């Protein structure tokens, strides 16, 4: 669902259906329907859009300065169409490792409570699955520890934490998530005992 609006983008290019948001939405939804008809759950990516970056999040943490008017008209438009099409068409959304300064001045959507909750969950994608892009990409792995990723990712309302290249990192992230769950459970138990 990325809109290939920047010819200098080093990573999206032919991975996008078009430089036009309406075309991306139209073709993206038809692709999702084709996947569904073939028995495959579709995942729209990279929310809220990776098409205008000049850096590849596999090697750096890109940042975009666009205001909300531009984001609504271009980057967010295909995702809005996916949300409106419903979970039977688009069952999952993958987050982008891109800082959108109008939404959060420092954290990418994968780790920000200011992006996915208000712009995806509150707009109708409550029951869908939100998965991170690979957390081993340099945009995340070189800037955040597994403990920070666990804590921030939960605040960002991630359902799945994707780790593609390191069993050690996956285990460290799992341990951090378990520690947070245990701490939360103990806090709830403590409150219940009072």
KOLSETI-663601 format. One line per 8 residues: number of its first residue (from 1); their letters; for each residue x negated, y negated, z of C-alpha. Coordinates in nm, 2 decimals. Layout:
N
NUM = a = X Y Z  ...
***
This chain:
194
1 = xxxxxxxx = 0.00 0.00 0.00  -0.30 -0.23 -0.03  -0.26 -0.52 -0.27  -0.58 -0.54 -0.48  -0.58 -0.92 -0.48  -0.96 -0.97 -0.47  -1.17 -0.85 -0.76  -1.48 -0.87 -0.54
9 = xxxxxxxx = -1.33 -0.61 -0.30  -1.60 -0.34 -0.28  -1.37 -0.06 -0.15  -1.00 -0.09 -0.26  -1.01 -0.15 -0.64  -0.86 0.16 -0.81  -0.73 0.29 -0.48  -0.45 0.02 -0.52
17 = xxxxxxxx = -0.16 0.03 -0.76  -0.18 -0.34 -0.85  -0.28 -0.69 -0.76  0.09 -0.77 -0.73  0.26 -0.70 -0.40  0.60 -0.61 -0.56  0.43 -0.36 -0.80  0.23 -0.21 -0.51
25 = xxxxxxxx = 0.56 -0.16 -0.32  0.74 -0.02 -0.61  0.47 0.23 -0.72  0.37 0.30 -0.36  0.72 0.40 -0.26  0.76 0.62 -0.57  0.43 0.79 -0.49  0.56 0.85 -0.13
33 = xxxxxxxx = 0.88 1.00 -0.27  0.68 1.22 -0.50  0.48 1.34 -0.20  0.80 1.41 0.00  0.95 1.60 -0.29  0.64 1.82 -0.29  0.67 1.88 0.08  0.39 1.64 0.19
41 = xxxxxxxx = 0.44 1.36 0.45  0.33 1.02 0.32  0.10 0.78 0.50  0.09 0.42 0.39  -0.24 0.25 0.44  -0.42 0.03 0.54  -0.19 -0.18 0.76  -0.15 -0.47 0.74
49 = xxxxxxxx = -0.37 -0.47 0.42  -0.73 -0.42 0.31  -0.70 -0.55 -0.05  -0.85 -0.90 -0.01  -1.17 -0.82 0.18  -1.52 -0.88 0.05  -1.67 -0.62 0.29  -1.62 -0.24 0.31
57 = xxxxxxxx = -1.50 -0.14 0.66  -1.70 0.18 0.62  -2.01 -0.04 0.67  -1.90 -0.36 0.84  -1.60 -0.52 1.02  -1.43 -0.75 0.76  -1.23 -1.06 0.86  -0.96 -1.25 0.68
65 = xxxxxxxx = -0.85 -1.61 0.74  -0.51 -1.59 0.58  -0.21 -1.75 0.75  0.12 -1.58 0.82  0.29 -1.72 0.51  0.03 -1.55 0.29  0.02 -1.23 0.49  0.40 -1.20 0.47
73 = xxxxxxxx = 0.41 -1.26 0.10  0.12 -1.04 -0.01  -0.04 -0.80 0.25  0.27 -0.72 0.45  0.52 -0.70 0.17  0.45 -0.34 0.06  0.46 -0.22 0.42  0.79 -0.40 0.47
81 = xxxxxxxx = 0.93 -0.21 0.18  0.80 0.12 0.32  0.96 0.05 0.66  1.29 -0.03 0.49  1.27 0.29 0.28  1.27 0.49 0.61  1.07 0.77 0.77  1.20 1.03 0.51
89 = xxxxxxxx = 0.99 0.83 0.25  0.70 0.71 0.47  0.64 0.91 0.78  0.31 0.75 0.89  0.11 0.43 0.86  -0.27 0.40 0.88  -0.42 0.10 1.05  -0.69 -0.12 0.89
97 = xxxxxxxx = -1.03 -0.20 1.04  -1.01 -0.56 0.94  -0.98 -0.86 1.16  -0.68 -1.08 1.06  -0.77 -1.41 1.24  -0.41 -1.54 1.23  -0.30 -1.23 1.42  -0.59 -1.16 1.65
105 = xxxxxxxx = -0.91 -1.37 1.64  -1.14 -1.08 1.73  -0.98 -0.73 1.72  -0.88 -0.54 1.41  -0.52 -0.40 1.40  -0.65 -0.05 1.50  -0.73 -0.19 1.84  -0.51 -0.50 1.88
113 = xxxxxxxx = -0.18 -0.52 2.07  -0.10 -0.83 1.87  -0.06 -0.66 1.53  0.10 -0.31 1.52  0.35 -0.37 1.80  0.51 -0.69 1.67  0.45 -0.65 1.29  0.52 -0.27 1.25
121 = xxxxxxxx = 0.69 -0.13 1.56  0.92 -0.42 1.62  1.02 -0.44 1.26  1.16 -0.10 1.24  0.88 0.16 1.24  0.94 0.27 1.60  0.96 0.64 1.54  0.70 0.67 1.27
129 = xxxxxxxx = 0.34 0.79 1.33  0.07 0.53 1.35  -0.28 0.67 1.28  -0.61 0.49 1.29  -0.84 0.50 1.00  -1.15 0.70 1.07  -1.31 0.57 1.40  -1.65 0.67 1.28
137 = xxxxxxxx = -1.65 0.39 1.02  -1.90 0.12 1.11  -1.63 -0.14 1.16  -1.54 0.04 1.48  -1.82 0.28 1.57  -2.09 0.00 1.57  -1.87 -0.25 1.77  -1.68 -0.04 2.02
145 = xxxxxxxx = -1.75 0.25 2.26  -1.52 0.55 2.26  -1.39 0.43 2.60  -1.30 0.09 2.45  -1.15 0.26 2.15  -0.93 0.48 2.37  -0.81 0.19 2.59  -0.76 -0.06 2.31
153 = xxxxxxxx = -0.61 0.20 2.07  -0.34 0.29 2.32  -0.26 -0.08 2.37  -0.23 -0.11 1.99  0.02 0.18 2.00  -0.18 0.43 1.80  -0.03 0.78 1.79  -0.33 0.95 1.64
161 = xxxxxxxx = -0.70 0.87 1.67  -0.88 0.99 1.35  -1.24 1.10 1.39  -1.38 1.26 1.07  -1.76 1.30 1.11  -1.87 1.37 1.46  -1.76 1.64 1.71  -1.95 1.46 1.98
169 = xxxxxxxx = -1.76 1.13 1.92  -1.43 1.32 1.90  -1.51 1.48 2.24  -1.61 1.15 2.40  -1.29 0.99 2.27  -1.08 1.28 2.40  -1.25 1.26 2.74  -1.18 0.88 2.75
177 = xxxxxxxx = -0.81 0.94 2.66  -0.78 1.21 2.92  -0.94 0.99 3.19  -0.69 0.71 3.10  -0.40 0.95 3.11  -0.51 1.09 3.45  -0.56 0.73 3.59  -0.22 0.63 3.46
185 = xxxxxxxx = -0.06 0.94 3.61  -0.23 0.88 3.95  -0.11 0.52 3.94  0.24 0.63 3.87  0.22 0.89 4.15  0.09 0.63 4.39  0.37 0.39 4.31  0.62 0.68 4.35
193 = xx = 0.49 0.76 4.69  0.52 0.41 4.83
***
